[in-house]
Amino acid sequence: MSKQSFGKNEKGEAVFLYTLENEAVKASFSDYGATMVSLINRKTGRDILLGFDSIEGYIAHDAHIGGFIGRTANRIKNAEFKLNDNVWKLGNNSGNNNLHGGTKGFDRVMYDARETDNSVIFHRISPDGEEGFPGTLDVTVTYTLLEDGVEMKAEGKALDQDTLFAMTNHNYYNLDGSETIRAHEVMIPAQKYALDSEDGISQLPLLSVEGTPFDFCSPKPLGKEIDDPDPQLVMNRGYDHHWAVDGEGMRTFAVCTAGGLQLTVESNLPGMHVYTANFLDTNGKNNKLYHKHAAVCFEPEYFPNGINYDGVVKPILKAGETSVQIIRMKLKNL
């Protein structure tokens, strides 16, 4: 374990970078946003995460790169929801919708940090009314080094009233360092996916992936059909959709292969959003230009806008209860 300066946040407070490593992987995390900054495969020396060389890049950019997303991942339609007969109005930071917890979501706040031999533990209290959400939420994010990767465990405890808790990790993956992830081969064990509305809200009912560009039940390159004239792909400039991943509990959500590396993403969440960096355009680590389709995001999460739908698991956290949401990222040299 090592700790080093990573710059200062908007308030001039010191931000630190915490690094864990073993024979297989080396990973770094920031106490600003409980952000995952790097994941290095030791055999190749390759950092498979897009990101920035200092905290200033994360502050300046709005793509949530590497961020811990909360209180809720993805979009809430019209930035409002009903809970216990009350209507809660949130900030609309994506058109009329609330995206990734709001203007100052969990990836844009500071955390207290403590270290163990193989973990970094970030903690904060999200006060009642933060970004419009009800209730005080006790949040702990634990990054643990695995033999072949990293586990991210997020624990949310509702201290005083019912609230929502639906996190995700927003890593941007590029396994081979190439300019695009079109050649990255991906498998997603999901029979159904959701269409997007014009303003990015995932729609019900779920549709079968069979016979569509959204069928990744068998591995195929991301670029194979990303330019297909399917209206959903044209509208989004690529994939930006939710898949209902088969099964329950900890299970495989995605297997991605490129450049002799294989990334497996596992989670206990209900589904997964996949985003192929369709609007990315910025300079990142080592001043490298990140552009459209330079990375892919695998975001295990609850169904977007699920609090406003019937027929899906709602991310409601009852007062006094704790939700434990886990995402594992495992690397294998082929």
C-alpha positions as CSV (number, residue, x, y, z in Angstrom):
1,M,0.0,0.0,0.0
2,S,1.2,3.5,-0.9
3,K,-0.3,6.9,-0.5
4,Q,0.7,10.0,-2.5
5,S,-0.6,13.5,-3.3
6,F,-3.0,13.7,-6.2
7,G,-3.7,17.5,-6.2
8,K,-6.4,19.6,-4.6
9,N,-10.1,19.7,-5.1
10,E,-12.3,22.7,-5.9
11,K,-12.2,23.8,-2.2
12,G,-8.4,23.6,-2.1
13,E,-8.5,20.4,0.0
14,A,-5.7,17.9,-0.4
15,V,-6.6,14.8,-2.5
16,F,-4.7,11.6,-2.3
17,L,-4.0,8.5,-4.4
18,Y,-3.9,5.1,-2.8
19,T,-2.2,2.2,-4.6
20,L,-2.5,-1.5,-4.0
21,E,-0.5,-4.1,-5.8
22,N,0.4,-7.8,-6.0
23,E,2.2,-10.0,-8.5
24,A,-0.7,-9.8,-11.0
25,V,-2.2,-6.3,-10.8
26,K,-1.6,-2.8,-9.5
27,A,-4.6,-0.5,-8.8
28,S,-5.0,3.1,-7.7
29,F,-7.9,4.9,-6.1
30,S,-8.6,8.5,-5.1
31,D,-10.5,9.8,-2.1
32,Y,-12.2,12.3,-4.4
33,G,-15.3,10.5,-5.6
34,A,-13.9,7.1,-4.4
35,T,-12.6,7.0,-7.9
36,M,-10.8,4.1,-9.5
37,V,-7.9,5.8,-11.3
38,S,-5.9,2.8,-12.7
39,L,-5.9,-0.9,-13.1
40,I,-2.5,-2.2,-14.4
41,N,-1.8,-5.7,-15.6
42,R,1.7,-6.4,-14.3
43,K,2.7,-8.9,-17.0
44,T,2.1,-6.4,-19.8
45,G,2.5,-3.2,-17.8
46,R,-0.8,-2.1,-19.5
47,D,-3.2,0.3,-17.7
48,I,-6.6,-0.8,-18.9
49,L,-8.5,2.3,-17.5
50,L,-8.9,5.7,-19.1
51,G,-8.4,8.5,-16.7
52,F,-6.3,11.5,-15.8
53,D,-2.8,12.2,-14.3
54,S,-4.2,14.4,-11.5
55,I,-7.4,15.2,-9.8
56,E,-7.8,18.4,-11.9
57,G,-8.8,16.2,-14.9
58,Y,-11.5,14.5,-13.0
59,I,-12.9,17.8,-11.7
60,A,-12.9,19.4,-15.1
61,H,-14.6,16.5,-17.0
62,D,-18.2,15.4,-16.9
63,A,-17.9,11.8,-18.2
64,H,-17.7,10.3,-14.7
65,I,-14.5,8.5,-15.7
66,G,-13.6,5.9,-13.1
67,G,-16.3,7.2,-10.7
68,F,-18.3,5.6,-7.9
69,I,-21.8,6.6,-9.0
70,G,-24.6,7.3,-6.5
71,R,-27.0,7.7,-4.9
72,T,-28.5,6.4,-8.1
73,A,-26.8,5.2,-11.3
74,N,-28.2,6.3,-14.7
75,R,-31.2,8.4,-15.3
76,I,-34.4,9.2,-13.4
77,K,-37.0,10.6,-15.7
78,N,-38.1,14.2,-15.2
79,A,-35.7,14.2,-12.2
80,E,-38.4,13.1,-9.8
81,F,-39.8,10.0,-8.1
82,K,-42.5,8.9,-5.7
83,L,-41.6,7.2,-2.4
84,N,-44.0,6.6,0.5
85,D,-46.6,8.9,-1.1
86,N,-44.2,11.8,-1.3
87,V,-42.8,13.2,-4.6
88,W,-39.1,14.0,-4.4
89,K,-37.7,16.5,-6.9
90,L,-34.0,16.1,-7.9
91,G,-31.7,18.3,-9.9
92,N,-32.1,17.9,-13.7
93,N,-28.5,17.6,-15.0
94,S,-29.3,15.7,-18.2
95,G,-32.0,17.5,-20.1
96,N,-35.1,17.2,-17.9
97,N,-33.6,14.1,-16.2
98,N,-31.4,13.3,-13.2
99,L,-28.2,11.5,-14.3
100,H,-25.8,9.6,-12.0
101,G,-27.0,11.1,-8.8
102,G,-27.1,14.8,-9.9
103,T,-24.7,17.7,-10.5
104,K,-22.6,16.7,-7.5
105,G,-23.1,13.0,-7.3
106,F,-21.0,10.5,-5.2
107,D,-18.2,10.7,-7.7
108,R,-17.7,14.4,-7.0
109,V,-17.4,14.5,-3.2
110,M,-14.6,13.8,-0.7
111,Y,-14.4,10.6,1.4
112,D,-12.5,9.7,4.5
113,A,-10.0,6.9,3.8
114,R,-8.4,4.2,5.7
115,E,-6.1,1.4,4.6
116,T,-5.6,-2.3,5.3
117,D,-3.0,-4.6,3.8
118,N,-5.1,-5.3,0.7
119,S,-7.9,-2.8,0.8
120,V,-8.7,0.9,0.7
121,I,-11.9,1.9,2.5
122,F,-13.7,5.1,1.7
123,H,-16.5,6.5,3.9
124,R,-18.8,9.4,4.1
125,I,-22.2,10.5,5.3
126,S,-24.6,11.7,2.6
127,P,-26.9,14.2,4.4
128,D,-30.7,14.2,4.1
129,G,-31.6,16.3,1.1
130,E,-28.3,16.0,-0.7
131,E,-29.1,16.5,-4.5
132,G,-32.7,16.2,-3.4
133,F,-32.7,12.7,-2.1
134,P,-34.5,11.9,1.2
135,G,-32.8,10.6,4.2
136,T,-29.3,10.4,5.7
137,L,-27.2,7.7,4.0
138,D,-24.1,6.1,5.5
139,V,-21.8,5.1,2.6
140,T,-18.8,2.8,2.7
141,V,-16.9,1.9,-0.5
142,T,-14.2,-0.9,-0.1
143,Y,-11.8,-1.6,-2.9
144,T,-10.1,-5.0,-2.2
145,L,-7.2,-6.4,-4.2
146,L,-8.0,-9.9,-5.5
147,E,-5.4,-12.4,-6.8
148,D,-6.4,-11.4,-10.3
149,G,-8.2,-8.1,-10.1
150,V,-10.2,-5.8,-7.8
151,E,-13.5,-6.0,-5.9
152,M,-15.6,-2.9,-5.3
153,K,-18.1,-3.3,-2.5
154,A,-20.5,-0.5,-1.7
155,E,-22.5,-0.5,1.5
156,G,-25.3,2.0,2.0
157,K,-27.2,2.2,5.3
158,A,-30.3,4.3,5.5
159,L,-29.9,6.0,8.9
160,D,-33.2,7.8,9.5
161,Q,-35.7,7.3,6.6
162,D,-36.4,5.3,3.4
163,T,-34.3,6.4,0.5
164,L,-32.7,5.1,-2.8
165,F,-29.4,3.4,-3.2
166,A,-28.4,2.1,-6.6
167,M,-24.6,2.5,-7.3
168,T,-22.4,1.5,-10.2
169,N,-18.7,1.8,-11.2
170,H,-18.1,4.0,-14.3
171,N,-14.7,2.6,-15.4
172,Y,-13.8,3.2,-19.1
173,Y,-12.0,0.1,-20.3
174,N,-9.5,-0.3,-23.1
175,L,-7.6,-3.5,-22.9
176,D,-5.0,-3.1,-25.6
177,G,-4.2,0.6,-25.7
178,S,-5.6,1.0,-29.2
179,E,-7.4,4.1,-30.5
180,T,-10.8,2.3,-30.4
181,I,-12.5,-0.7,-28.8
182,R,-14.2,-1.8,-32.0
183,A,-12.0,-5.0,-32.1
184,H,-12.7,-5.8,-28.4
185,E,-14.6,-9.1,-28.3
186,V,-17.5,-9.1,-25.8
187,M,-19.8,-11.6,-24.3
188,I,-22.9,-10.6,-22.3
189,P,-25.1,-13.4,-20.8
190,A,-28.4,-11.6,-21.3
191,Q,-31.4,-12.6,-23.3
192,K,-33.2,-9.2,-23.1
193,Y,-32.3,-5.5,-23.4
194,A,-34.1,-2.2,-23.2
195,L,-34.7,0.4,-25.9
196,D,-33.8,4.0,-25.1
197,S,-36.2,7.0,-25.4
198,E,-34.9,10.0,-27.3
199,D,-33.8,11.5,-24.0
200,G,-32.0,8.4,-22.9
201,I,-34.5,6.7,-20.6
202,S,-34.5,2.9,-20.7
203,Q,-37.9,1.6,-21.7
204,L,-40.1,-1.3,-20.8
205,P,-41.0,-3.9,-21.8
206,L,-37.6,-5.6,-22.3
207,L,-37.0,-7.0,-25.8
208,S,-35.3,-10.1,-27.0
209,V,-31.7,-9.6,-28.2
210,E,-32.2,-12.4,-30.7
211,G,-31.6,-11.3,-34.3
212,T,-30.5,-7.8,-33.2
213,P,-27.1,-6.0,-32.9
214,F,-27.7,-6.3,-29.1
215,D,-27.1,-10.1,-29.0
216,F,-23.8,-10.7,-27.3
217,C,-24.7,-14.2,-25.9
218,S,-21.9,-15.5,-28.0
219,P,-18.7,-13.4,-28.1
220,K,-18.3,-10.9,-31.0
221,P,-16.4,-7.7,-31.6
222,L,-18.1,-4.5,-30.4
223,G,-17.5,-3.0,-33.8
224,K,-19.2,-5.8,-35.7
225,E,-22.6,-4.0,-35.7
226,I,-21.9,-0.7,-34.0
227,D,-22.5,1.1,-37.3
228,D,-25.6,-0.9,-38.0
229,P,-28.6,1.3,-39.2
230,D,-30.6,0.2,-36.2
231,P,-32.3,3.4,-35.0
232,Q,-31.1,2.9,-31.5
233,L,-27.5,2.7,-32.5
234,V,-27.8,5.7,-34.9
235,M,-29.5,7.8,-32.2
236,N,-26.8,7.0,-29.6
237,R,-23.8,6.9,-31.9
238,G,-23.1,3.4,-30.6
239,Y,-24.2,1.2,-27.6
240,D,-25.6,3.0,-24.6
241,H,-28.2,0.5,-23.4
242,H,-29.3,-1.7,-20.5
243,W,-29.1,-5.5,-20.5
244,A,-31.1,-7.7,-18.1
245,V,-28.3,-10.1,-17.1
246,D,-29.6,-13.6,-16.5
247,G,-29.5,-15.1,-13.0
248,E,-29.3,-13.7,-9.5
249,G,-26.5,-13.1,-7.0
250,M,-22.9,-12.9,-7.9
251,R,-22.5,-13.9,-11.5
252,T,-20.7,-13.0,-14.7
253,F,-22.0,-9.8,-16.4
254,A,-19.5,-9.4,-19.2
255,V,-16.3,-11.0,-20.6
256,C,-14.2,-8.7,-22.8
257,T,-11.1,-9.8,-24.7
258,A,-8.4,-7.8,-26.5
259,G,-4.7,-7.7,-26.9
260,G,-4.1,-10.9,-25.1
261,L,-6.0,-9.8,-22.0
262,Q,-9.4,-10.9,-20.8
263,L,-11.5,-8.9,-18.4
264,T,-14.4,-10.5,-16.6
265,V,-16.9,-8.3,-14.8
266,E,-19.0,-9.9,-12.1
267,S,-21.7,-8.4,-9.8
268,N,-24.8,-9.1,-7.7
269,L,-26.8,-6.2,-9.2
270,P,-29.9,-6.9,-11.4
271,G,-28.6,-5.7,-14.8
272,M,-25.9,-3.8,-16.7
273,H,-25.6,-0.7,-18.8
274,V,-23.0,-0.8,-21.6
275,Y,-21.7,2.5,-23.0
276,T,-19.1,2.7,-25.8
277,A,-17.9,6.2,-25.1
278,N,-20.0,7.6,-27.9
279,F,-19.4,11.3,-27.1
280,L,-15.9,11.1,-25.5
281,D,-13.5,13.8,-26.6
282,T,-10.8,14.8,-24.2
283,N,-7.1,14.5,-23.3
284,G,-6.3,12.0,-20.6
285,K,-3.3,10.2,-19.1
286,N,0.0,11.2,-20.6
287,N,-1.9,13.7,-22.7
288,K,-3.4,10.9,-24.8
289,L,-6.5,11.9,-26.8
290,Y,-9.6,10.0,-25.9
291,H,-12.2,10.1,-28.6
292,K,-15.4,8.4,-29.7
293,H,-15.3,4.6,-29.1
294,A,-12.0,4.8,-27.3
295,A,-13.3,2.7,-24.4
296,V,-16.2,0.6,-23.2
297,C,-18.0,0.9,-19.9
298,F,-19.6,-2.1,-18.2
299,E,-21.9,-0.7,-15.5
300,P,-23.7,-3.2,-13.4
301,E,-26.8,-1.5,-11.9
302,Y,-30.5,-1.4,-11.1
303,F,-32.8,-0.8,-14.0
304,P,-32.5,2.9,-15.0
305,N,-35.5,4.9,-13.8
306,G,-36.6,1.7,-12.0
307,I,-38.1,3.6,-9.1
308,N,-40.7,4.9,-11.6
309,Y,-41.5,1.6,-13.1
310,D,-43.5,-1.4,-12.1
311,G,-42.2,-4.9,-12.9
312,V,-38.5,-4.3,-12.0
313,V,-36.5,-4.4,-8.8
314,K,-36.8,-1.0,-7.2
315,P,-33.7,0.4,-5.5
316,I,-35.5,1.3,-2.3
317,L,-33.5,1.2,0.9
318,K,-35.6,1.1,4.0
319,A,-34.7,3.1,7.1
320,G,-32.3,1.1,9.3
321,E,-31.4,-1.4,6.5
322,T,-28.1,-1.8,4.7
323,S,-27.6,-2.7,1.0
324,V,-24.4,-4.3,-0.2
325,Q,-23.7,-3.9,-3.9
326,I,-20.6,-5.6,-5.4
327,I,-18.7,-5.3,-8.6
328,R,-15.6,-7.5,-9.4
329,M,-13.1,-6.8,-12.2
330,K,-10.8,-9.8,-13.0
331,L,-8.0,-9.9,-15.5
332,K,-6.5,-12.9,-17.2
333,N,-3.5,-13.1,-19.5
334,L,-4.3,-15.3,-22.5
